[in-house]
Amino acid sequence: MAVLPAFLSAFEAHRAGRFAEAEQGYRAVLAVEPRNADARHLLGLIAQQHGDLKAAAALIEDALRISGPNADFLANLGVIYEAQNRSADAVQVLEQAIKIDPKSFTSQFALGNAFKSLGRFDEALLRYQAAMPFEPENASLHNNMGSALQSLGRLDEAAQAYRRATTLRPDHGGAYYNLGVVQKDMGQTAEAAESFRSAIRLLPDLIDAHINLGVVLQDKKLLEQAVAKAREDAQLTPGDATANRLAAALSELAARLARDGRL
């Protein structure tokens, strides 16, 4: 088998979204040329696409052992580590990637995410700012920058970042929800309610948005609806996260009932 034509054919299938065909092609290349770092790296990206993060990380680690330091390989490995909740490992490889290619949006943005996961919000913000010139209209970048600013207590700037995210991507329900939380914390009740309504319209199963809308409007009926949604969610997918949301909804409803004198 001629390795280069087979690799290029697999790569074209990959770019076209024909992942099964691309995977078959990359594996055929590796059967002939096991130390083909590019094929291993791209096969890792397909594993990532399928949600097999363990296999994806192993393949790209193998590619790096073959190729030596490679900015693209390191950047993609950092993204996978972060998805595996291995934020410290992500920082390590992404810093290596940036030393090789400081103009990589993927590396700068992913390093910001890793720092944010570690609670290092000042460093996260610096990386988001470094990524901005390369993709200034990336809504996820503005949303995550807003999150870092919010964690630093810079609420006005966080609100601006979230608004920019919703302008760039009007279907970004998460950014609307985050904007609502900041507006609620700043005492902007009417604005917060509108943001939570937008979040619910786009993400009707986002229970926290239902809870917060009931809170800002001081509406017992909305809180009761939020409790019902949270209870249903907790029954369908039991776990700490759904239990915590149900507890939050019940707590807010209880506080509302107490204010109404219904002890």
N, C-alpha and C positions, 0 to 999 in steps of 0.2 A: 504494500500500500504506500502511495506517495503521501508523506505526512503533511506537507504544507497544503496541498489542495484539500485534503480531508479536514484539516484544522480550519481553513477558511470557510469551507462549506458549513461546518458546525457553528462557526462564529456568525455567519449570516443567518442561520436558523435561530440562533440565540437572539440576535438583534431583532428578528421578526416575531419573537415571542413564541417560537415553536420549541419549547424547552425540552420535550421528550426527544425530539430529533437531535437537538444540540447536545444533550447529555450522551446519547448514543454515539455521536460523532467524537466528542471529547474522549470518551472511554476507548473508542477504537484507536485514537491517536496515542493514548497512554499505553495501550497494549503493545504498540510498536516502539514507542519512545517514552518509557516510564518517567524519565526525568524532564519531561516537557513542563516547565513551570507555568507557562501561560494556560495550558490545558487544565492543569490542576487548579489554578486560581479561578478560572471561569467555571469549572465544574463545582467549585466551592460556592460561587455566586448562585448557581442553579439550586444547590442544596439549601442555601439561604432562602431563595424564592419559595421553596417547598416547605419552609419552616423547620428544616433539620439543621439547627444551629450548631450542634455538636459536630456533625459531619462537615459542615461548612468551615468551621474554625480549623478542624484537623487538615482539610485539604489546602487551605490557604497557608497554614503553618508549614506544611510540606513544601508548598511552592516557594516560600521564603527561604527555607533551608537550601533549596536548589539554586535560587536566583541570587541570594544575598539581598541586602536592603533594597526595597522597591517601594516608592511612594504610594502607588495605587494599591499594591497588595496590602501594605500596612494600613492604609486608610480603610479599606474594606474589612480588614480583620478587626480594626478598632470598632467599627460599627457593629460587627457581629458580637464582639465581647460586650459592648454596652447592652445589646439586646439580651445577652445572657446574664445581665446584672453583674458583670465582672468589670465594674467601672475603673478600678485601679489598674487592671491589666490594659483596659482601653486607653487610659491616659498614657501609659508607657509606650504603646506602639504608635499612638497618634502623635505624640511628641517627636518620635523618630521620623514619622512621615512628614511632619512640618519642617523639620530640619532639611529634608531633601527637597521639598516643594512647598514653600511657605504660601504660595498662591492657590493652594487647593481648597476650594470651598468645602468639599466633603470632610477633609481633615480638620479644618478650623471649626466647622459646625459640630461635627461629632465630638471633638475635644470639649467644646462648650457644654454639650449634653452630658458628657462624662463628669466634668467638674460640677455641673448642677446636681447630678445624682449623688455626688460625694458631699454636697453642702458647701462647696467652695464657690460661692456665688459671684464674688468679685472676679475670680479667674474665669468663670463661665462667661460673664459679661464681656470681658476683654476679648475672648475668642469669638463671641458672636459679632462684636464690633469689627474684628479682623476679617470675618467672613463676609461682612456686608458689602464691600466693594465688588465682590465677585458675583453675587446674586442679590442685588438690592431689592428685587421684587419677589423674594421667596417668602411666602406667608408663614411657613413654619418657623423660619428664622426670626421673624418679628414676634411671633407668638412665644417662642422660647426665650427671646430676649426680655419680653414682658414678664415672664415668669421669674427670671433672674432679678429683674428690677423690683418686682413685687416682694421677693424674698429679702431684698436689701432695704425694704421700707420706702422705696422711691415710687410712690403710688401714682403720682401724676405722670411720670415718665412711663410707668408700666401701662397705664391706661392708653397713652398715646401709641405705644407699641402694639397693644391689642387692637386698637382701632385701625391701625395700618394693616394688620393681618386680615381683619374683616373686610377692609376696602379691597385688598388684593385678592381675597378669596371669600366672596360673600356666602359661600356654603360651609365656612369653617366654624362649625358649631362649638368646638372647644374654645376657640378664641372669644366668641360671644359670651360663653359661660365665664371664662376668666375675666373678661371685661366687667361682667356683672358683679363678680366677687369684689373686684377693686372698687367699683362704684359704690357697692354696698358698704365697704369699709370706709369710704370717704363721705358717707352720709348722703349720697346722691340716689335717693330712693326711687324716684320715677325713672331715672336713667337705668338704674340697675334692673328694675322690673322689665323694662323694654329689652334689655340685653338677655335676661333670662328667658323671656318669651321667644326671642330669636333662637336661642340655644335649644329650647324645647321643640320649636318648629323643625329644626334641622336634625336634632338628636332626641326624638321623643322618649327614648329609654334612659336618658341621662337623669337619674333620680335626684342627684344633688341639685340640678337646676330646678326641679319641681319643688324641692324643699326650700331652696333659697327664695324662689318666687313667693311661696306662701309666707316666708318670714318677712320679706321686705314689704309685702302688702298687708301683713298682719291678718291674713285670711285663714280662718279655721278650716273652711271647706277645702281650700287648696292643700293645707297641711294634712287633712284627713286623706285626701287623694294621694299625696306623696307617701304617707304611711302605707296605704294599700299597695301602691306600686313597689315600695321597698320590701314589704312582706312577701309579695309574689316573687320578686327577684331573689330574695333570700331562700325561698322554698325551691325555686328552680335551680339555682346555683349556690348551694350552701358554701360558706367559707367566711373567713375573717372580714373580707372587704364588704360583702353584702350584709353581714351581721352589723358591721359598724355603720353602714348607711341606714339600716333599719333603726338602730339605736339613736342615730342623729335625728331621724324623722320623728320618732316617738318623743324624744327629748324636746324638740321644738313644739310639737303638739301639746305636750304636757305644760310647757311654759305658757303657751297661749291660753289653755284652759285655766291655769292658775290666775293669769291676769284677768280672766273673765269671772273669777270668784268661784269657779267650779272645782273646788279642791278635791 
